[in-house]
C-alpha cells in the first residue's frame, strides 16, 4: 500500500532526502474527482491520475522519456563548478487541500509522479546542464529555459494538461479528494516540471539540493509569479 506524506519542504543534503512526519495520503485508496470530464473519465484513484500525468510528459518525445527515467549528465550550479551525475525530469503534482473535519490547517502536498515521493534534489532555474546522450540538453542549457520549453511542448502533446499547467484568472483547477474514512474536500491542483540532479561525487553538507517551490506559496492567478 503506497502512501504519501505532506512535504515539510526543507533543504537537505543531496544524499539525504527529507522525510515527512504528517498523516499520509493513501495514494491507492484516495479518489480524485476532476472539475470536468478529462482524459477518459472524471474520477480516478490517485495512483491512476499520477500515472496519467507521467504518461502525458513521457509522450512529448523519446529524449524527454529518457530524461524522466534519468540521464547521465553534468551540471553547474550558482557558486559551484561542473559536476557529473544523473539528471531527471520530474512531473510533480501539487495540491493545496482545504482542511476537513479534524484538521486545523490547510494541507500542502507534492508528489513526484514517478517515485510517488516528495520531490528532492531539484536544480535551480539558473543551473546549467549538459548531456552527450540527450537532445534536450546536448548543448549546455539553463534549467529554466528547458522547463519553459517542455511545458509548451507538453500542452501540445496532451492538451488536457493545460489547465493544470497554466491557470486562469481564478487560479488552478479545483478538484475533490476523498480519503478513506473522510468526507470529500476541495483542493487546487497543479502540474509542474522540475529537473533533479544527483552528483556522482556528493560532498556531504556542501552540495545541497532543494525541494520544489511550487507550494506552499499561494497558487496565484495567471501573470503573478507564474512564469517559471
N, C-alpha and C positions, 0 to 999 in steps of 0.2 A: 504494500500500500504506500503510494507516494504522497508525501505531504510537503508543504511549503510554508516557511515562516516569514514573518514580517522582517524586512531588511533594516537593520539599525543604521545602515549607510555610514559606516566609519571607515576611514582609511586604514589599510592593513598592509604589511609587507607582502611582496609578490608571491611568496610561497606559503602564506598563511591566510587562507580565505576566512572572512569573518562569518562567524556563526550567529544565528539569531536565537532569541530566547522567548519569543512570544508564542501565543497559541497558534498552531499550524492550520493552514487551509488544506484540506484533503483533496488533492487535485483529481483523484479518481472517483470522488464522491460528490464534488461540488458541481452544481448546474449553473450555467451562464446563459442568460436569455438576452439576445441582441435586440436593439431597438427596432429592427425590421428584418425581413427575410433576406439574409445574405448567404453567400456560398450555396449550400443546398438545403438548409433549413434554418430555423431561428434559434433553437435551443440546443446547447451542446454540453457534454461533460467537459470540465475544464481541460482535461488531458487532450481531448479531441480538438478543442479550439487552439491550443498551443501547437499541436501538430499541423493544423491548417495554416496558421501564421508562418510557421517554419517552412512549410511546403511552398508558400507564396514567395518567400525570399529565395529559396533554392532554385526556383524555376526561372529566375532572371537570366542566368547563363551558367555554363559549365564552370567557369572560373569563380563565380560567386558561390556556387555549390562547394567548390574546393575550399574557399575561404571559410565557409560555415563549418566544415569538417576540421579545418586547421591547416595552415601552410607555413613551411619554414621561410623565415624572412629575417631582415634586420630592421631595427627601429632606433630612432634617435629622439629623445625627449628633451624638453627645455632644460638647460643647465646640465646636460649629460652628453655622453658620447654614443657612437654607434654600438649597439648590442645585437647579437644573434639570438634567435629564439623562435617561438611559434606565435603567429598571429591568427586570430579567429574572428570572424564576423558574427556578432551576436544579434539575434532577433529577440527583443525584450518587450514583454507585455507588462505595462504599468497600470495599476489600479489605485484609485483613490476612493475607498469604500466608506460609505456613511456608517455611523455607529448603529448598532442594533441593540435590542434589549439586553442589558447586562454589560454593554460596552460603554465606556465613558469618553473615548476619543475616536477620531477618525482614523481609519486603518490605511496605511500606505503599503502597497505590495508591489514587488518587482520580481519577474520570473524570466530567466533565460529559457527560451522555448526549447532549446536542445537538451540542456543539462537538467532543467526543471529545478534549478537552484538560484539563489540570489546572484546577480552578475558581479564579477570582481575583476580586478587587474585591467581595468579599462584605460586606454590611452587617451590623453587629452587631444583636443582637436588640433592643437599646434604641433603635435608629434608628426614625424615623417617616417614612412615605412617604405620598404622596397623588397621585392621578391623576384628572383630569377625565374620562378616557375609559374607565375600567375599574371595574366594580362591586366588585371585590375590595378596592379601596382608594380608592373615590370620596371618602370622608371620611378625614381623617388617621388612620392606624392604625400601631401599633407592629409592627415586623417579627416579633418573637417571637410575638405573638398571631395574626398572619396564618399563620405557618408551622404552629403547632399546629392551627389550624382546617383548613388544607389537608391535613395528614396524616390527620386524621379523615375528611375527605371522600374522600381517596384510598383509604383502606381500604374505604369504602362503594362506591366506583366500581369498584374492582378488588381483590377480597378476596385474590387470590393474592399481593399485595404485602405483606400484613400481617406475615408472619414477618420480612421484611426491614426493616420499619419499627419494629415493637415486638417486642423479643426475649423469649424465655422465660427461665426462671431459669438455663438453661445458656448463655445468650448468643444471639447472632445465628446464623443457619443456617450450616453448614459446607458449602462447595461444593468441587469439584475442578477444578483447572486443568491443561490440557495444552498446553504451548507447543511450537513446532517444535524438535525436537532434544532435548527434555527428557522426564522421566518425569512422571506425574501427581503433583500435590502438592495439599495441602489449603489452604483459605483460608476465613476468615469473611467473609461478605458483608453489607453494609448498604446500604439505600437511604435517602438523606436529601434534604431540600429546603432550599434557601437562596435568598436574594434578592441579586442583584448590582446595583450602581449605577455607571454611568459618567457623570461630570459633563460637561455641555456646555462648561464652562469650567474644566478642571482646572488646579490650581495646583501646579506641579512641586515635589514633595517635601513639600507641605502638605496633600494630600488622600490619605492612604494608604488602600489597601484592605486586605483580609486574605484569607488562604487559609482553606479550610474547617478547622474544628476537630474534625471527626468522627474523624480519625485524625491522628497516631499515638497518641493517647490509647487506652488499653486498651478493647476492646469489652466493656462491662460488662453483667452481668445486669440484668434489669428492676428499676427502682427506684433504681439507683445512677447519678446524674448523667445520666439519660437524658431528663428532662423538658425538652425544648428548645422 
